[in-house]
Amino acid sequence: MSKRRPYSRMTGVIFWACLGIFSACAHADDLEDYPDQSIRIVVPFPPGGSTDSIARILAEGMSRELGTPVYIDNRPGASTNIGSESVVKARPDGYTLLMGGSTSIANTIFGPKPNFEPREALAPISTVAEVSFVLATNPDAPFTKPSEFLDAVRSEPGKFSVASAQLDTYVEHLKLAASVDILHVPYKGGAYAVTDVMSGQVDSAFALVPVLLPQIKAGKLRAIAVSSSKRLSMTLPDVPTFAESGVDFVSTIWYGLQAPAGLIPERMNKLNKAVRSVVDAPDFAGRLAELGASAGGSSAAAMTQLLDRQQSAWQELARKYPELLQAGK
């Protein structure tokens, strides 16, 4: 019996060595074969909005980088929860991704609460773009700057209205920061809200810059103020910030690509490399600048840190304005 033990140990060594080689080859094959089918990016907003526009430009570039079709699947509703949850429930194989931002995290604090925990159920891949908000009115409205708009709204509380698409928390934050009583009219998509403001059914629109920029440039809407910390020199250089008018309201949204939690590192790294190759290219930055957005890629770790900071900022906002907790219910 004792003479057989060395052979048994040797057999074990050979077995584990072969298993290691097999595992390494399997990972190599997985990386080489992926992707071997089309990739779907879920956008939790209707077509035509800023998220949709940026996602389509990203998908176009990713298709070239990965050598496979990358298409957009619009799934709006419940303040992005419907589309986001569809990705959470998908297989973590790298073929279903989410074009999202911090909205899901904000929803966990202010509502409507999602049926999942975003920080646990979604894995960050890379940031893509940062976008500011803009407040705009019909060009026939008697306001040309923030102070005139705010004075009018404050003089007749409840008379004026503002439209937005799934931006309830942001609008309520602005109302509290500016100390105004304005009727919020929610829409499922920014394009619908814009149409009603241009027709005069609603007094103003609050949306991300890319949503309203074409109408502003065409003279169909008048930009009143932007939510960035500085003026948008590339797109709306003559439009003041809310801060310039004495309103403590600085707010932007970061967009990024995410996957269902559990995606293997090899596929995560390949997706990150593809996204950053697209986002860091000058032509992508130029196309986003034309929309009113700023391009910016990152590592998965850096995006995780960004989401951490945004979560802390939302929690601090809830402490400062507890009324927002009621507004989101």
Legacy VTK file of the C-alpha trace (Angstrom):
# vtk DataFile Version 3.0
C-alpha trace
ASCII
DATASET POLYDATA
POINTS 329 float
0.000 0.000 0.000
2.767 2.431 0.865
4.299 2.072 -2.592
1.109 3.336 -4.187
0.906 6.567 -2.206
3.416 8.521 -4.309
1.412 7.618 -7.392
-1.799 8.770 -5.691
-0.233 12.057 -4.740
1.178 12.433 -8.238
-2.241 11.680 -9.699
-3.739 14.410 -7.519
-1.105 16.913 -8.568
-1.673 16.135 -12.222
-5.450 16.384 -11.760
-5.338 19.838 -10.169
-2.745 21.051 -12.667
-4.943 19.950 -15.556
-7.971 21.521 -13.899
-6.087 24.806 -13.602
-5.025 24.658 -17.244
-8.589 23.807 -18.294
-9.967 26.718 -16.238
-7.458 29.132 -17.713
-8.246 27.936 -21.232
-11.971 28.243 -20.540
-11.512 31.864 -19.427
-9.351 32.556 -22.491
-11.935 31.022 -24.790
-14.705 32.976 -23.059
-12.870 36.242 -23.606
-12.055 35.378 -27.198
-15.610 34.304 -28.058
-17.412 37.138 -26.265
-19.425 38.726 -27.687
-20.765 36.239 -30.212
-24.276 37.737 -30.395
-25.925 41.147 -30.253
-25.817 43.240 -27.073
-28.885 45.035 -25.763
-28.631 48.332 -23.874
-31.797 49.089 -21.920
-32.648 52.796 -21.698
-35.258 53.416 -18.964
-36.684 56.413 -20.849
-38.727 56.824 -24.049
-37.018 57.442 -27.411
-35.993 60.996 -28.201
-34.725 62.079 -24.784
-31.161 62.896 -23.741
-30.451 59.462 -22.259
-31.695 57.812 -25.435
-29.648 60.087 -27.686
-26.413 59.540 -25.768
-27.034 55.788 -25.541
-27.502 55.514 -29.311
-24.235 57.316 -30.011
-22.511 55.018 -27.497
-24.097 51.901 -29.018
-22.895 52.918 -32.463
-19.307 53.142 -31.230
-19.487 49.960 -29.169
-20.719 48.035 -32.212
-17.518 49.004 -34.017
-15.292 48.231 -31.038
-16.813 44.850 -30.240
-17.615 43.730 -33.779
-21.216 42.867 -32.964
-24.568 44.710 -33.144
-25.384 46.812 -30.068
-28.969 48.023 -29.993
-31.192 50.147 -27.739
-34.264 48.847 -25.915
-36.399 51.688 -24.481
-38.273 50.665 -21.322
-39.626 53.780 -19.567
-41.767 54.020 -16.464
-41.793 54.279 -12.660
-38.990 56.840 -12.627
-36.610 54.433 -14.426
-37.418 51.493 -12.114
-39.126 49.399 -14.814
-36.223 49.443 -17.244
-33.613 49.071 -14.514
-35.381 46.088 -12.971
-35.526 44.331 -16.334
-31.714 44.465 -16.427
-31.389 43.323 -12.820
-33.447 40.224 -13.688
-31.429 39.454 -16.827
-28.649 36.876 -16.969
-25.263 38.394 -15.999
-23.692 37.334 -19.283
-22.793 40.749 -20.718
-25.523 40.738 -23.357
-28.017 42.896 -21.410
-26.765 46.232 -20.091
-28.289 49.365 -18.560
-27.713 52.964 -19.553
-28.425 54.522 -16.192
-27.276 57.043 -13.662
-27.954 57.888 -10.065
-31.747 57.911 -10.442
-32.145 54.381 -9.083
-30.141 55.346 -6.014
-32.214 58.499 -5.556
-35.357 56.390 -5.815
-34.257 54.236 -2.872
-34.237 57.404 -0.763
-37.019 59.549 -2.174
-39.161 57.046 -4.044
-40.655 55.427 -5.917
-38.615 52.688 -4.310
-37.393 49.977 -6.697
-37.863 46.282 -5.988
-34.098 45.835 -5.832
-31.051 47.386 -4.192
-29.183 49.216 -6.989
-25.766 49.092 -5.343
-25.998 45.320 -4.943
-27.953 44.326 -8.042
-26.068 46.371 -10.659
-22.364 46.317 -11.471
-20.816 49.582 -12.775
-18.856 49.275 -16.032
-17.896 52.862 -16.917
-19.204 56.397 -16.790
-20.230 57.864 -20.141
-21.450 61.457 -19.791
-22.385 64.275 -17.428
-25.417 66.440 -18.174
-26.878 69.582 -16.598
-30.504 70.666 -16.351
-32.053 73.732 -17.961
-35.255 75.620 -17.214
-36.930 77.008 -20.337
-40.149 78.786 -21.220
-42.197 79.579 -24.288
-40.457 82.472 -26.124
-43.629 84.552 -25.792
-43.463 84.365 -21.981
-42.590 87.663 -20.254
-39.376 86.304 -18.648
-35.876 86.635 -20.049
-33.789 85.836 -16.966
-34.107 83.791 -13.752
-34.948 86.719 -11.487
-37.957 87.701 -13.627
-39.251 84.135 -13.694
-38.799 83.657 -9.946
-40.408 87.011 -9.130
-43.456 86.133 -11.237
-43.839 82.686 -9.689
-43.435 84.024 -6.156
-45.943 86.825 -6.735
-48.675 84.360 -7.733
-48.103 81.048 -5.903
-49.595 78.027 -7.630
-50.450 79.837 -10.857
-47.467 78.821 -12.974
-46.551 75.305 -14.076
-43.388 73.384 -14.925
-43.182 70.173 -16.942
-40.603 67.427 -16.531
-40.124 63.773 -17.449
-39.516 61.498 -14.441
-37.586 64.266 -12.653
-39.893 64.673 -9.669
-37.154 64.773 -7.035
-35.064 67.292 -8.978
-38.050 69.588 -9.548
-39.030 69.419 -5.894
-35.447 70.174 -4.924
-35.479 73.255 -7.180
-38.810 74.416 -5.752
-37.471 74.167 -2.204
-34.123 75.766 -3.031
-35.824 78.670 -4.859
-38.712 78.976 -2.363
-41.352 78.861 -5.098
-44.814 77.310 -5.305
-45.094 76.103 -8.884
-47.303 73.313 -10.202
-45.262 70.331 -11.374
-46.728 68.525 -14.397
-44.984 65.125 -14.813
-44.548 63.418 -18.182
-43.217 59.990 -19.183
-40.794 61.490 -21.696
-39.082 64.832 -22.281
-40.270 65.126 -25.892
-43.911 65.195 -24.785
-43.220 67.827 -22.140
-41.425 70.038 -24.664
-44.360 69.906 -27.065
-46.804 71.149 -24.436
-44.521 74.007 -23.370
-44.079 75.132 -26.970
-47.865 75.079 -27.456
-48.397 77.092 -24.270
-50.267 74.384 -22.334
-47.519 74.447 -19.685
-45.573 77.562 -18.674
-42.086 76.086 -18.449
-40.028 72.939 -18.877
-37.317 71.547 -16.632
-35.186 68.980 -18.428
-31.682 67.897 -19.207
-29.974 70.248 -21.642
-29.883 67.795 -24.600
-33.670 67.449 -24.457
-34.365 71.164 -24.875
-31.287 72.374 -26.748
-32.649 71.891 -30.312
-35.795 73.877 -29.507
-33.778 76.563 -27.715
-31.433 76.958 -30.680
-34.419 77.063 -33.038
-36.048 79.841 -30.997
-39.006 77.664 -30.033
-38.053 77.803 -26.354
-36.223 80.386 -24.262
-33.595 79.139 -21.815
-33.895 80.828 -18.419
-31.235 79.143 -16.268
-28.937 76.098 -16.104
-28.187 73.918 -13.082
-24.431 73.596 -13.598
-21.921 75.288 -11.300
-20.651 77.357 -14.263
-22.212 78.539 -17.500
-22.186 76.078 -20.391
-19.667 77.840 -22.603
-19.966 75.331 -25.459
-23.734 75.290 -25.808
-25.550 78.000 -23.809
-22.899 80.618 -22.935
-25.418 83.433 -22.462
-27.696 81.523 -20.093
-26.982 82.203 -16.392
-26.800 79.549 -13.711
-29.338 79.317 -10.906
-26.515 80.134 -8.511
-25.965 83.484 -10.273
-29.538 84.369 -9.320
-29.007 83.523 -5.683
-30.610 80.077 -5.813
-28.575 77.328 -4.139
-29.256 74.769 -6.831
-26.369 72.998 -8.540
-27.331 69.622 -9.963
-26.080 67.363 -12.754
-26.627 63.749 -13.759
-23.898 61.272 -14.549
-24.754 58.549 -17.023
-22.936 55.263 -17.077
-23.165 51.737 -18.342
-24.053 48.988 -15.853
-24.579 45.233 -15.963
-26.456 42.753 -13.783
-24.354 41.849 -10.749
-22.328 38.691 -11.244
-20.811 39.470 -14.643
-17.436 37.709 -14.823
-14.363 39.995 -14.699
-13.154 39.013 -18.187
-16.346 40.255 -19.833
-16.552 43.270 -17.532
-13.023 44.303 -18.509
-13.732 43.848 -22.215
-16.855 46.000 -21.978
-15.016 48.654 -19.971
-12.254 48.795 -22.566
-14.788 49.119 -25.401
-16.800 51.856 -23.666
-13.731 53.897 -22.789
-12.364 53.594 -26.322
-15.621 55.090 -27.586
-16.105 57.732 -24.883
-12.505 58.987 -24.913
-12.502 59.519 -28.684
-12.651 63.187 -29.811
-15.573 62.573 -32.175
-17.721 61.179 -29.345
-16.930 64.176 -27.140
-17.750 66.492 -30.028
-21.098 64.859 -30.730
-22.033 65.003 -27.045
-20.973 68.660 -26.820
-23.393 69.418 -29.643
-26.121 67.835 -27.503
-25.115 69.822 -24.432
-23.404 66.976 -22.575
-19.823 66.315 -21.440
-18.174 62.970 -22.242
-16.176 61.082 -19.631
-15.209 57.436 -19.256
-13.845 55.734 -16.146
-12.774 52.473 -14.583
-15.449 50.368 -12.913
-13.902 51.253 -9.536
-14.047 54.988 -10.278
-17.701 54.749 -11.264
-18.399 52.887 -8.023
-16.785 55.718 -6.079
-18.841 58.270 -8.013
-22.058 56.425 -7.113
-20.915 56.369 -3.477
-20.505 60.145 -3.524
-23.863 60.637 -5.202
-25.590 58.413 -2.666
-24.067 60.452 0.152
-25.181 63.670 -1.559
-28.769 62.375 -1.905
-28.810 61.341 1.748
-27.558 64.778 2.770
-30.230 66.383 0.576
-32.891 64.301 2.322
-31.635 65.506 5.696
-31.639 69.121 4.505
-35.054 68.898 2.831
-37.126 66.194 4.551
-40.083 67.415 2.508
-38.559 65.622 -0.483
-39.167 62.298 1.227
-42.889 63.014 1.228
-42.850 64.360 -2.337
-41.420 61.119 -3.676
-44.046 58.867 -2.136
LINES 1 330
329 0 1 2 3 4 5 6 7 8 9 10 11 12 13 14 15 16 17 18 19 20 21 22 23 24 25 26 27 28 29 30 31 32 33 34 35 36 37 38 39 40 41 42 43 44 45 46 47 48 49 50 51 52 53 54 55 56 57 58 59 60 61 62 63 64 65 66 67 68 69 70 71 72 73 74 75 76 77 78 79 80 81 82 83 84 85 86 87 88 89 90 91 92 93 94 95 96 97 98 99 100 101 102 103 104 105 106 107 108 109 110 111 112 113 114 115 116 117 118 119 120 121 122 123 124 125 126 127 128 129 130 131 132 133 134 135 136 137 138 139 140 141 142 143 144 145 146 147 148 149 150 151 152 153 154 155 156 157 158 159 160 161 162 163 164 165 166 167 168 169 170 171 172 173 174 175 176 177 178 179 180 181 182 183 184 185 186 187 188 189 190 191 192 193 194 195 196 197 198 199 200 201 202 203 204 205 206 207 208 209 210 211 212 213 214 215 216 217 218 219 220 221 222 223 224 225 226 227 228 229 230 231 232 233 234 235 236 237 238 239 240 241 242 243 244 245 246 247 248 249 250 251 252 253 254 255 256 257 258 259 260 261 262 263 264 265 266 267 268 269 270 271 272 273 274 275 276 277 278 279 280 281 282 283 284 285 286 287 288 289 290 291 292 293 294 295 296 297 298 299 300 301 302 303 304 305 306 307 308 309 310 311 312 313 314 315 316 317 318 319 320 321 322 323 324 325 326 327 328
